Amino acid sequence: MIKKSLCNEEDFNEFYKSNIQFITNFSHYKSGDKDTALDLIQEVFLKMWEKCSEISYDKAKSYLFTSVNNLFLNNLKHEKVVLNYAKNSPYIDINNQSPEYLLEEEEFKHKLKKAIEDLTEAEREVFLMNRIDGKKYREIAELLNISQKAVEKRMSSALKKLRSKIDLL
Amino acid sequence: MKDEKYILKWLNGEISEEELSLLKQDSNFKNLEKIAHYSSQIETPTIDVNKAFKEFELKKATTTKKGKVVSFNYKRFYQYAATIVVLLVSSYFLFFNGATNYNTQFAETKTFNLPDDSEVILNANSTISFNKKKWEDSRYLQLKGEAYFKVKKGKTFTVHTSIGKVTVLGTQFNVKERANYFEVKTFEGLVSVQYKDALVKLAKGKMFKVINGKIDTLNTFNLTNKSWLQKESNFKSVPLQLVLNELQNQYDYTVKTKDINLEQLYTGGFTHSDINVALQAITIPLQLSYKIEGKIITIYKYDK
């Protein structure tokens, strides 16, 4: 019946290790900046360690995301987000190796990337948390302290923008 | 855009086969699929978890030199402190106040000595409690049930029951307190019995009885007959109900009755060693019959 607590070093370390990648991704979706992001995130974890007794373990994840979110609200200048594709990522039709197909797909990817970069921060973070981290709307809503409906709205508007931009170009 | 709901479901991995096939009919679905596919391939910074954690540990060590002050939870500390105090205090009262208890189960008797070497024989289903520490100042004990006392001479010796109080100096007597029944027999010396406002001096060979609130003081009994100490119970003009209650105390059986007058008076006794002999001793004089089924005894009118 031992409840997990952030003040317990083992529990805290487990919390750190299981969330560090995800929270870094999150900050990347927001700013596209890799280097300063990790430092900031370390600061947030440190603060959580110091305040461990005030944060219940169940709410810790939500607290982490809210803190990073607030940091971006307060401190960071928003530069133009630059995204990249992971290397060696497969095309949709892995059997089709014709040059025409490959060219077509590359062009599509380029358009998509630009369109995602142009999304608002709110749309982009929700959309990519769903696409890349495979999070359900409910989880995203919990982490960002918003309603599931709001998450769905952001997804919708993100999709709408992406589709219209791809069709246009 | 009526498909929007389905699209959202699809991206959330919650779409059903049926809805998906509907969605696939849409001419735009190919593009949508591509968006979903390629957007998930966007690169994220790869974190070396262990390396990041080491850096974090280092940061923690340098910035929190003052120690983990926050993690000391005062509220919790007071909770523990209060709990310990409560435990200590209550255990002191529980274990060091000298309270002593003796009790017997059904069909069990117990013989023991009080701190002043007075002798007590405790009958079945009875409890005696007294304070060992205060025994020298006041010989006072609580009795529930029936007990025989052989009291050493000394200060006043008091037996307290829920029905009445018995006070002596040094004698031998028997106190019996069962539901609606209170009985004191003096075997030696003089015993004073206090029942409500009445104070009765009971001489050797006399017996004091209260049945359902009615006092009966004119009884004598056979001095040589210490009944239950010799493994039997004796009664003189006692309602049948009380006799049966005592039977249940001595034997681990449940007694049920059928169409019989429980108020009729019974004089006689029953043994503690054989349930059949005991039941016969009760039923035959009153012209009743009985049967035993498992742990249940049924007593009914004897039919010819």
Boltz contact constraints between the chains, C-beta under 6 A:
constraints:
  - contact:
      token1: [A, 7]
      token2: [B, 71]
      max_distance: 6.0
  - contact:
      token1: [A, 17]
      token2: [B, 49]
      max_distance: 6.0
  - contact:
      token1: [A, 20]
      token2: [B, 47]
      max_distance: 6.0
  - contact:
      token1: [A, 20]
      token2: [B, 49]
      max_distance: 6.0
  - contact:
      token1: [A, 20]
      token2: [B, 52]
      max_distance: 6.0
  - contact:
      token1: [A, 21]
      token2: [B, 47]
      max_distance: 6.0
  - contact:
      token1: [A, 24]
      token2: [B, 45]
      max_distance: 6.0
  - contact:
      token1: [A, 24]
      token2: [B, 47]
      max_distance: 6.0
  - contact:
      token1: [A, 25]
      token2: [B, 44]
      max_distance: 6.0
  - contact:
      token1: [A, 28]
      token2: [B, 44]
      max_distance: 6.0
  - contact:
      token1: [A, 28]
      token2: [B, 45]
      max_distance: 6.0
  - contact:
      token1: [A, 34]
      token2: [B, 45]
      max_distance: 6.0
  - contact:
      token1: [A, 42]
      token2: [B, 56]
      max_distance: 6.0
  - contact:
      token1: [A, 42]
      token2: [B, 59]
      max_distance: 6.0
  - contact:
      token1: [A, 46]
      token2: [B, 59]
      max_distance: 6.0
  - contact:
      token1: [A, 50]
      token2: [B, 70]
      max_distance: 6.0
  - contact:
      token1: [A, 52]
      token2: [B, 71]
      max_distance: 6.0
  - contact:
      token1: [A, 53]
      token2: [B, 70]
      max_distance: 6.0
  - contact:
      token1: [A, 53]
      token2: [B, 71]
      max_distance: 6.0
  - contact:
      token1: [A, 53]
      token2: [B, 73]
      max_distance: 6.0
  - contact:
      token1: [A, 83]
      token2: [B, 42]
      max_distance: 6.0
  - contact:
      token1: [A, 84]
      token2: [B, 43]
      max_distance: 6.0
  - contact:
      token1: [A, 85]
      token2: [B, 41]
      max_distance: 6.0
  - contact:
      token1: [A, 86]
      token2: [B, 41]
      max_distance: 6.0
  - contact:
      token1: [A, 86]
      token2: [B, 43]
      max_distance: 6.0
  - contact:
      token1: [A, 89]
      token2: [B, 41]
      max_distance: 6.0
  - contact:
      token1: [A, 92]
      token2: [B, 37]
      max_distance: 6.0
  - contact:
      token1: [A, 108]
      token2: [B, 34]
      max_distance: 6.0
  - contact:
      token1: [A, 109]
      token2: [B, 38]
      max_distance: 6.0
  - contact:
      token1: [A, 112]
      token2: [B, 38]
      max_distance: 6.0
  - contact:
      token1: [A, 131]
      token2: [B, 39]
      max_distance: 6.0
  - contact:
      token1: [A, 131]
      token2: [B, 40]
      max_distance: 6.0
  - contact:
      token1: [A, 132]
      token2: [B, 40]
      max_distance: 6.0
  - contact:
      token1: [A, 136]
      token2: [B, 12]
      max_distance: 6.0
  - contact:
      token1: [A, 137]
      token2: [B, 12]
      max_distance: 6.0
  - contact:
      token1: [A, 152]
      token2: [B, 8]
      max_distance: 6.0
  - contact:
      token1: [A, 155]
      token2: [B, 8]
      max_distance: 6.0
  - contact:
      token1: [A, 162]
      token2: [B, 35]
      max_distance: 6.0
